[in-house]
């Protein structure tokens, strides 16, 4: 595990992420790769449920023995990627899948936004966060009457990218146009992925980034265990409702409530020891 190509695919809802992944996925498999697609579906804020319908949107690759498609609920995880996706990626790599696509929940204004070509607001897509994070940008749906709009969006993104300092990877992100329906631009996009991988493997950034990810997930794992330990502590469970009520009634500040609950937790933990 750890040597696969991991590609996160993000974009606003309706940008065509699933359709794009299916189209380029078929091409990737034809190049004798084993492909895993981990699709993150948004969970309902009300019911907590997810539709998990990505398999119906990727019908042509779901039955391919070289492809594994797994939709998972976001379960309220921020950043568009479910908390357990990390472990699933490692499992897929250990099972022999050498290319892993992670299709995130569509990003929105609350996170980092990207643009649907022809959406009307040219500056909508030029948000610093997503521009600095992306290694490749693909303007999808570049077919029919939308070709001119897609090319215009491509030019705007390329111009905006030149304004940013060189990324840590030493790779200047490139912008492509593609159409999953017309099957155009897909080979160019995958060639761009291969060029990027070749570049960062030669300069050592690939391993540097993997090491940084491993360190990040070590701390994330610690944080999750500590969080679960706190909320499942019997002494905290017995008092947290009372403190919540007092905060809502403005009888105590949220900071003092948090401190006192933590004091209860640490006292109870020491008692158990």
Legacy VTK file of the C-alpha trace (Angstrom):
# vtk DataFile Version 3.0
C-alpha trace
ASCII
DATASET POLYDATA
POINTS 273 float
0.000 0.000 0.000
1.050 3.601 -0.567
2.331 3.424 -4.119
-0.908 3.955 -6.041
-1.891 7.089 -7.909
-4.452 8.893 -5.723
-6.564 11.436 -7.575
-9.126 13.599 -5.821
-11.866 14.917 -8.113
-13.872 17.879 -6.905
-16.178 20.497 -8.359
-19.557 22.113 -7.870
-22.631 19.839 -7.990
-23.591 19.293 -11.625
-20.078 19.824 -13.002
-20.091 16.220 -14.245
-17.664 14.582 -11.811
-19.192 11.082 -11.989
-19.568 11.186 -15.779
-15.986 12.385 -16.176
-14.637 9.670 -13.847
-16.552 6.978 -15.719
-15.227 8.178 -19.093
-11.596 8.547 -18.047
-11.894 5.407 -15.893
-12.708 3.289 -18.943
-9.635 4.699 -20.662
-7.414 4.101 -17.610
-8.551 0.456 -17.404
-7.807 0.019 -21.134
-4.191 0.942 -20.268
-4.071 -2.160 -18.005
-4.520 -0.322 -14.717
-6.702 -1.570 -11.858
-9.036 1.236 -10.812
-10.814 1.941 -7.531
-13.445 4.698 -7.396
-14.386 5.934 -3.933
-17.374 8.242 -4.232
-18.421 10.384 -1.291
-22.145 11.142 -1.154
-23.458 14.050 0.941
-25.397 12.958 4.023
-28.696 14.643 4.819
-28.489 17.154 7.656
-31.995 16.082 8.709
-32.061 12.303 8.403
-28.333 11.549 8.231
-28.962 9.335 5.181
-27.291 9.291 1.760
-28.563 8.225 -1.653
-25.304 6.419 -2.544
-26.301 6.456 -6.209
-22.893 6.670 -7.886
-22.994 3.066 -9.076
-26.070 3.899 -11.142
-24.201 6.856 -12.674
-21.136 4.737 -13.522
-22.909 1.789 -15.095
-20.336 1.029 -17.795
-17.397 0.541 -15.400
-19.224 -1.083 -12.470
-19.246 -4.525 -14.100
-15.590 -4.404 -15.113
-13.525 -6.886 -13.021
-10.624 -4.403 -12.987
-12.778 -1.710 -11.357
-14.052 -1.351 -7.792
-16.688 1.327 -7.114
-17.651 2.139 -3.558
-19.995 5.011 -2.609
-19.759 6.142 1.027
-21.755 8.707 3.031
-19.936 11.878 4.070
-21.572 11.534 7.514
-20.999 15.210 8.244
-17.245 15.079 7.601
-15.943 18.473 6.487
-13.797 18.991 3.406
-15.913 16.778 1.178
-14.119 13.522 2.058
-15.511 10.922 4.445
-13.462 10.172 7.555
-12.895 6.520 6.690
-11.809 7.156 3.094
-8.151 7.126 4.159
-8.400 3.523 5.389
-10.365 2.492 2.300
-7.661 3.921 0.014
-4.980 1.906 1.809
-7.100 -1.269 1.604
-7.663 -0.775 -2.138
-3.938 -0.281 -2.694
-3.156 -3.420 -0.691
-5.669 -5.315 -2.871
-3.726 -4.356 -5.998
-5.561 -1.274 -7.296
-2.889 1.085 -8.653
-5.160 4.037 -9.521
-7.621 5.412 -6.957
-10.152 8.131 -7.771
-11.774 9.884 -4.825
-14.888 11.739 -5.955
-15.717 14.270 -3.275
-18.965 15.901 -2.281
-19.390 18.895 -4.586
-17.585 21.864 -3.137
-19.598 24.990 -2.481
-19.271 28.521 -1.194
-18.705 27.279 2.365
-15.592 25.413 1.275
-13.624 26.241 -1.887
-15.599 26.918 -5.028
-14.938 26.066 -8.654
-16.764 27.167 -11.727
-19.104 25.497 -14.188
-18.157 26.880 -17.599
-20.742 29.358 -18.772
-22.226 29.773 -15.299
-22.227 33.524 -15.779
-19.767 34.741 -13.153
-16.213 34.469 -14.485
-14.682 35.268 -11.107
-16.734 32.568 -9.384
-14.122 29.952 -10.269
-11.081 32.023 -9.455
-11.070 31.336 -5.713
-7.628 31.260 -4.172
-8.192 28.118 -2.093
-9.063 25.734 -4.911
-6.621 27.343 -7.332
-3.721 26.757 -4.944
-4.751 23.175 -4.161
-5.311 21.848 -7.672
-2.589 20.071 -9.648
-4.718 19.824 -12.804
-7.914 21.601 -13.815
-10.410 20.166 -16.248
-13.219 22.170 -17.834
-15.836 19.485 -18.445
-18.785 19.363 -20.858
-16.683 20.900 -23.656
-18.986 19.804 -26.457
-21.739 21.173 -28.685
-22.662 24.783 -28.033
-20.620 24.746 -24.821
-17.220 24.406 -26.537
-16.670 28.170 -26.815
-17.631 28.744 -23.160
-15.326 25.921 -22.045
-12.405 27.359 -24.028
-13.086 30.806 -22.581
-13.099 29.357 -19.047
-9.850 27.529 -19.839
-8.205 30.804 -20.895
-9.432 32.565 -17.750
-8.103 29.844 -15.474
-4.742 29.723 -17.251
-4.436 33.492 -16.869
-5.345 33.328 -13.172
-2.860 30.519 -12.480
0.007 32.652 -13.754
-0.681 35.131 -10.945
0.041 32.587 -8.197
3.507 31.731 -6.863
5.036 28.405 -7.879
3.539 25.571 -5.767
5.716 23.568 -3.372
5.670 20.671 -5.839
7.475 22.817 -8.426
4.645 22.048 -10.867
2.606 24.786 -12.510
-0.986 23.469 -12.775
-2.334 23.037 -16.297
-5.887 23.518 -17.546
-7.605 21.086 -19.908
-10.985 20.838 -21.591
-12.785 17.530 -22.033
-16.109 15.966 -22.928
-17.167 12.665 -21.400
-19.970 12.420 -23.974
-17.825 13.100 -27.056
-14.821 11.291 -25.463
-12.549 14.236 -26.251
-9.670 15.569 -24.162
-9.490 12.464 -21.938
-6.144 11.234 -23.263
-4.656 14.699 -22.803
-5.893 14.826 -19.195
-4.400 11.411 -18.353
-1.134 12.374 -20.077
-1.111 15.441 -17.830
-1.534 13.193 -14.778
1.401 11.047 -15.895
3.580 14.111 -16.550
2.770 15.482 -13.094
3.577 12.142 -11.424
6.846 11.850 -13.331
7.780 15.392 -12.278
7.100 14.946 -8.535
8.666 11.491 -8.364
11.876 12.837 -9.860
12.112 15.829 -7.516
11.096 13.838 -4.399
7.827 15.710 -3.746
5.716 12.550 -4.207
7.304 10.805 -1.206
7.485 14.055 0.759
3.741 14.535 0.311
2.968 10.909 1.262
5.047 11.279 4.429
3.192 14.474 5.289
-0.154 12.735 4.744
0.899 9.880 7.027
1.872 12.365 9.752
-1.434 14.234 9.343
-3.457 11.026 9.659
-1.541 9.989 12.757
-2.710 13.150 14.502
-6.213 12.833 13.044
-6.463 9.305 14.457
-5.345 10.548 17.875
-7.873 13.401 17.761
-10.712 11.058 16.824
-9.942 8.604 19.633
-9.694 11.426 22.181
-12.957 12.974 20.939
-14.786 9.650 21.154
-13.304 8.949 24.590
-14.536 12.314 25.860
-18.119 11.987 24.599
-18.438 8.364 25.765
-17.110 9.052 29.246
-19.889 8.213 31.788
-19.256 11.317 33.911
-19.380 13.582 30.837
-22.480 11.863 29.451
-24.237 12.428 32.781
-23.538 16.183 32.812
-23.241 17.345 29.195
-26.996 17.794 28.702
-27.167 19.994 31.774
-24.284 22.175 30.573
-25.811 22.440 27.092
-29.090 23.640 28.633
-27.268 26.258 30.730
-25.394 27.551 27.654
-28.642 27.807 25.671
-30.282 29.697 28.541
-27.270 32.050 28.665
-26.524 31.107 32.278
-22.949 30.133 31.515
-20.549 30.943 28.691
-19.669 28.237 26.181
-15.967 28.555 27.099
-16.556 27.990 30.820
-18.934 25.113 30.048
-16.304 23.467 27.865
-13.587 23.944 30.507
-15.720 22.488 33.301
-16.743 19.501 31.182
-13.095 18.867 30.347
-12.238 19.132 34.049
-14.929 16.515 34.754
-13.491 14.281 32.028
-9.885 14.505 33.209
-10.892 14.027 36.844
-12.927 10.948 35.920
-10.072 9.605 33.786
-7.609 10.023 36.673
-10.065 8.312 39.034
-10.338 5.327 36.667
-6.543 5.068 36.602
LINES 1 274
273 0 1 2 3 4 5 6 7 8 9 10 11 12 13 14 15 16 17 18 19 20 21 22 23 24 25 26 27 28 29 30 31 32 33 34 35 36 37 38 39 40 41 42 43 44 45 46 47 48 49 50 51 52 53 54 55 56 57 58 59 60 61 62 63 64 65 66 67 68 69 70 71 72 73 74 75 76 77 78 79 80 81 82 83 84 85 86 87 88 89 90 91 92 93 94 95 96 97 98 99 100 101 102 103 104 105 106 107 108 109 110 111 112 113 114 115 116 117 118 119 120 121 122 123 124 125 126 127 128 129 130 131 132 133 134 135 136 137 138 139 140 141 142 143 144 145 146 147 148 149 150 151 152 153 154 155 156 157 158 159 160 161 162 163 164 165 166 167 168 169 170 171 172 173 174 175 176 177 178 179 180 181 182 183 184 185 186 187 188 189 190 191 192 193 194 195 196 197 198 199 200 201 202 203 204 205 206 207 208 209 210 211 212 213 214 215 216 217 218 219 220 221 222 223 224 225 226 227 228 229 230 231 232 233 234 235 236 237 238 239 240 241 242 243 244 245 246 247 248 249 250 251 252 253 254 255 256 257 258 259 260 261 262 263 264 265 266 267 268 269 270 271 272
